[in-house]
Amino acid sequence: MKQKILSIACLLASVIPCTAQTEVTTYQPGITEDGITYFLPSTQIRVVVTATKTHFEPGEFCSYAERFLRLKNVTQTAYDQWHIESIKLYAFGTANKSQAYSIKMKQKTSAPLVSLSFDGRLLAINDKVTLTDDKLPTSSVTREESNKQNAENFKTEEILSAGSTEKMAELTANEIYDIRENRGLLTKGQADFMPKDGEQLKLMLANLDTQEDGLLQLFRGTNSKETHVLTFDITPTKDVEKQVLFNFSKYLGVVDNDDPAGTPVYFSVKDLKTLPAVSVNPNAKAKKENEDLRYIVPSRAEIKVFNDSQEFISQSFPMAQFGRVEHLGGELFNKKNTTSVQLDPTTGGIYKIKAESPDK
């Protein structure tokens, strides 16, 4: 009987913890009965890299380019070539979940107008502010219009009916030489069919240039270009001397940081310590924390992006996480007069404050 009771007790012990779990809810900023709850921001940096990718495609007759046209160093294999055109930096804010605060409102005080961002950052009190990040660059790819011709359109019947690739290349080269000869005769005024005026001459010369360019592509090959915009977000929290941002290969573009095909591009962070020091009396009695408006007085930090051979950009920004949190009395929002405050969504600093006197 004792053994049976012990078994039932063990069974209950295994069931009770599963049915008596504590409910955990996430912190929800906004207006409550007691006041306003909100987050202060962290300042993030978006590194925007603009790089071009040039794709080379060899021509159909590339192996005969030197033999028939005396063209040197014509590549016979396809390849990509990447180049970093520019790097720019943009600051933006995100909610710092470790800095959640409340403004306690007095009883019988009407709730003020509050503007919050979608992630709970306080934007304004007694003012309407809408946050838009439309101007923040995002990743994209743009293919540039190519001026290359469709070489097949310029192959003559004789070229198309040739019995081998070598013979086609020879006939194509002869056609190019004929075009060049005709161009020379036109410019010298010795052609059998001379144009009637200057405009007609320009048109004939342009047509000859187009034909030559199209046929030369069969030997030289063609290039196509893409512009890639790449973005990398960092949240600086301390000084950093040299940290890998991404690896870059001139043949593959951005690769994994552990890929030996690429070379590192680094970033550094330096707190410029632009805030004056605050003297603290060690003997002073600690004041009770009030549930008033908290904002940030940001300090500037310098961000650099560089590799082992060059510095791409160096720029300083006011940043929330290098500044300090200050108080703005909550009683400003409990009087009959209206005080409006706007906070910078990127740094948490006061952007604008306006107080109207009670007699207005």
C-alpha positions in Angstrom: 0.0 0.0 0.0 2.8 2.4 0.8 4.5 1.6 -2.5 1.2 2.4 -4.3 0.9 5.8 -2.5 4.5 6.6 -3.4 3.9 5.8 -7.0 0.9 8.2 -7.1 2.9 11.0 -5.4 5.6 10.6 -8.0 3.1 10.8 -10.8 1.5 14.0 -9.4 5.0 15.5 -8.9 5.7 15.0 -12.6 2.3 16.5 -13.7 2.0 19.6 -11.5 5.1 21.5 -12.8 3.7 21.2 -16.3 0.4 22.7 -15.5 1.6 25.5 -13.1 4.1 27.3 -15.3 4.5 31.0 -14.9 3.2 33.0 -17.9 5.9 35.3 -19.4 4.8 38.2 -21.6 7.1 40.5 -23.6 7.5 44.1 -22.6 5.0 46.2 -24.5 5.7 49.9 -24.9 2.9 52.4 -25.2 0.4 54.3 -23.1 -1.0 52.6 -20.0 -3.2 53.7 -17.1 0.0 54.5 -15.1 1.8 56.5 -17.8 4.0 56.0 -20.8 6.4 53.1 -21.4 9.1 53.2 -24.1 12.6 52.3 -25.3 15.6 54.5 -25.9 17.5 53.8 -29.1 20.8 52.3 -30.0 22.6 53.9 -33.0 23.4 51.5 -35.7 25.6 52.1 -38.8 24.7 50.8 -42.2 27.7 50.3 -44.4 26.7 50.7 -48.0 29.1 49.2 -50.5 28.7 50.0 -54.2 30.6 47.5 -56.4 30.6 46.8 -60.1 30.7 43.3 -61.6 32.1 43.1 -65.2 31.4 39.9 -67.0 33.7 39.0 -70.0 32.5 36.6 -72.6 35.1 35.5 -75.2 34.3 35.8 -78.9 33.4 32.9 -81.2 36.7 33.4 -83.1 38.9 34.5 -80.1 41.6 31.9 -80.9 42.1 33.4 -84.3 42.2 37.1 -83.2 46.0 37.4 -83.4 46.4 35.3 -86.5 43.9 37.2 -88.7 43.6 40.6 -87.1 46.9 40.9 -85.1 45.0 41.5 -81.9 47.2 40.8 -78.9 46.3 39.4 -75.4 42.7 38.4 -76.3 41.3 36.3 -73.5 39.8 33.0 -74.5 37.9 32.1 -71.2 34.9 33.8 -69.6 35.5 35.5 -66.2 34.0 38.1 -63.8 35.9 41.1 -62.4 34.7 43.0 -59.4 35.7 46.5 -58.2 34.6 48.5 -55.2 33.4 51.9 -56.5 32.5 53.5 -53.2 31.6 52.9 -49.5 29.2 55.2 -47.6 27.9 55.2 -44.0 24.4 55.9 -42.7 23.3 56.1 -39.1 19.9 54.8 -38.0 18.2 53.8 -34.7 16.8 50.6 -33.3 15.1 50.0 -30.0 17.5 49.2 -27.2 15.6 46.6 -25.2 17.9 47.0 -22.2 16.8 50.7 -21.8 13.1 50.5 -21.1 11.6 53.4 -19.1 8.3 54.8 -17.9 6.9 58.3 -17.4 4.5 58.1 -14.5 1.5 60.4 -14.8 -0.3 62.0 -11.9 -3.9 61.0 -11.2 -6.7 62.9 -13.0 -4.3 63.9 -15.7 -5.4 63.4 -19.2 -3.1 61.1 -21.2 -0.8 63.1 -23.6 -0.4 62.5 -27.3 2.5 60.0 -27.7 4.3 59.0 -30.9 6.2 55.7 -30.8 8.1 54.0 -33.6 7.0 50.5 -34.6 9.7 48.9 -32.3 8.7 51.1 -29.3 11.2 54.0 -29.4 9.8 57.2 -28.1 9.5 59.8 -30.9 7.4 62.6 -29.3 5.1 63.6 -26.5 2.3 66.0 -27.2 3.3 66.0 -30.8 2.6 63.7 -33.8 5.7 62.3 -35.5 5.8 59.5 -38.1 9.1 57.6 -38.6 10.1 56.7 -42.1 13.3 54.9 -43.1 12.6 55.2 -46.8 15.9 57.0 -47.4 18.0 54.2 -45.9 19.7 52.4 -48.8 19.0 48.6 -49.3 20.7 45.9 -51.3 20.1 45.9 -55.0 21.4 44.9 -58.4 21.3 47.1 -61.5 22.2 45.8 -64.9 23.6 48.5 -67.2 22.5 48.8 -70.8 25.1 47.2 -73.0 26.1 48.8 -76.4 27.2 45.4 -77.7 25.8 44.4 -81.1 24.4 41.1 -82.2 27.3 39.8 -84.3 25.1 37.2 -86.0 23.3 40.0 -87.8 26.6 41.1 -89.6 27.7 37.7 -90.8 27.5 37.5 -94.6 26.1 34.5 -96.5 29.7 33.5 -97.4 30.7 33.5 -93.8 27.7 31.4 -92.7 28.3 28.8 -95.4 32.0 28.3 -94.6 33.0 24.7 -93.9 35.0 25.3 -90.7 35.4 27.8 -87.8 38.8 28.7 -89.1 37.4 29.6 -92.5 34.6 31.6 -90.9 37.1 33.6 -88.9 39.2 34.3 -91.9 36.2 35.5 -94.0 35.0 37.6 -91.0 38.5 39.3 -90.8 38.4 40.0 -94.5 35.0 41.6 -94.1 36.4 43.8 -91.4 39.3 44.9 -93.6 36.8 45.7 -96.4 34.7 47.9 -94.0 37.8 49.8 -93.0 38.8 50.3 -96.7 35.3 51.6 -97.5 35.5 54.0 -94.6 38.8 55.3 -95.8 37.5 55.9 -99.3 34.4 57.7 -98.0 36.5 60.1 -95.9 38.8 60.8 -98.8 35.9 61.3 -101.2 37.0 58.5 -103.5 34.2 56.0 -103.0 32.2 54.8 -106.0 28.9 56.0 -104.3 29.6 59.2 -102.5 26.9 60.7 -100.3 25.0 63.8 -101.4 25.5 65.8 -98.2 27.3 65.8 -94.8 24.4 64.2 -93.0 24.3 61.3 -95.3 28.0 60.9 -95.0 27.7 60.7 -91.2 25.0 58.1 -91.5 27.1 55.9 -93.8 30.2 56.2 -91.6 28.0 55.3 -88.5 26.7 52.2 -90.2 30.2 51.1 -91.1 31.3 51.6 -87.5 28.4 49.5 -86.2 29.2 46.7 -88.6 32.9 46.7 -87.7 32.1 46.7 -83.9 29.7 43.8 -84.3 32.2 41.7 -86.3 35.1 42.6 -83.9 33.1 41.2 -81.0 33.5 37.7 -82.6 37.2 38.1 -81.9 37.5 40.4 -78.9 34.5 39.1 -77.0 32.0 41.2 -75.1 31.6 42.9 -71.6 28.5 43.3 -69.6 28.3 45.3 -66.3 26.2 45.1 -63.2 26.2 47.5 -60.3 25.7 45.8 -56.9 24.7 47.7 -53.7 25.6 45.6 -50.7 24.7 46.6 -47.1 26.2 45.6 -43.7 24.8 46.7 -40.4 27.0 47.2 -37.3 26.1 48.3 -33.8 29.2 49.8 -32.1 29.3 49.4 -28.4 33.0 50.0 -27.7 36.2 51.1 -29.3 37.3 48.7 -32.1 40.7 49.0 -33.7 40.4 46.5 -36.6 37.5 44.1 -37.1 36.6 42.2 -40.3 33.5 43.6 -42.0 33.5 41.4 -45.1 36.0 39.6 -47.4 36.2 40.8 -51.0 37.6 39.1 -54.1 38.2 40.9 -57.4 36.9 37.7 -59.2 34.1 36.6 -56.9 32.9 39.8 -55.1 31.9 39.5 -51.4 32.8 36.0 -50.0 32.7 34.4 -46.6 35.1 35.8 -44.0 36.9 32.4 -43.9 37.2 32.1 -47.7 40.9 32.5 -48.7 39.8 33.8 -52.1 39.0 37.1 -50.6 40.9 39.8 -48.7 39.5 41.4 -45.6 37.8 44.8 -45.5 37.9 46.1 -41.9 36.1 48.7 -39.8 37.2 50.6 -36.7 35.3 52.5 -34.0 36.7 55.2 -31.8 34.7 57.0 -29.1 35.7 60.7 -29.6 34.5 61.4 -26.0 32.8 64.7 -27.0 30.7 64.9 -23.8 32.1 66.9 -20.9 32.9 64.9 -17.8 30.3 65.0 -15.0 31.6 65.5 -11.5 30.1 63.2 -8.9 30.2 63.9 -5.2 31.0 60.6 -3.5 29.5 61.9 -0.2 26.2 63.0 -1.7 23.1 61.1 -0.8 21.7 59.1 -3.6 18.5 60.6 -5.0 15.4 58.5 -5.6 14.9 57.7 -9.2 11.8 59.4 -10.7 9.6 58.0 -13.4 10.2 61.0 -15.6 11.3 61.4 -19.2 14.6 59.9 -20.0 16.6 60.9 -23.0 20.2 60.6 -24.3 22.9 63.1 -24.6 24.9 61.3 -27.4 28.7 61.4 -27.9 30.3 61.3 -31.3 32.2 58.2 -32.5 34.4 57.9 -35.6 33.8 55.0 -38.0 36.4 54.0 -40.5 36.3 51.4 -43.3 39.6 50.3 -44.8 41.7 47.4 -46.1 45.4 46.8 -46.0 46.1 49.2 -48.9 43.5 52.0 -48.6 41.0 53.8 -46.4 37.6 53.9 -48.1 35.8 56.3 -45.7 36.1 57.9 -42.3 33.1 59.6 -40.7 31.9 60.6 -37.3 28.3 60.2 -35.9 26.5 61.2 -32.7 25.8 57.8 -31.1 23.4 56.9 -28.3 25.4 54.1 -26.8 28.5 56.3 -26.3 26.4 59.0 -24.6 24.6 59.2 -21.2 21.0 59.1 -20.1 19.5 62.3 -18.6 16.2 63.2 -17.0 13.5 65.6 -18.1 10.9 66.2 -15.3 7.7 64.3 -15.7 5.8 67.2 -14.1 6.2 69.0 -17.4 3.5 66.7 -18.8 1.1 66.9 -15.8 0.3 70.7 -15.8 -2.5 72.4 -17.6 0.0 74.0 -20.0 1.2 71.8 -22.9 4.8 70.8 -23.3 5.8 69.0 -26.5 9.1 67.1 -26.9 10.5 65.4 -29.9 13.4 62.9 -29.5 15.8 62.0 -32.2 14.9 58.4 -33.3 18.6 57.6 -34.1 20.4 59.0 -31.0 17.6 59.4 -28.4 18.6 63.1 -27.9 16.1 66.0 -27.6 15.4 67.2 -31.1 12.9 69.9 -30.2 11.1 71.0 -27.1 8.4 73.6 -26.8 6.4 74.7 -23.7 3.3 76.9 -23.8 2.6 79.1 -20.8 -0.7 78.4 -18.9 -2.2 81.8 -19.8 -2.1 81.1 -23.5 
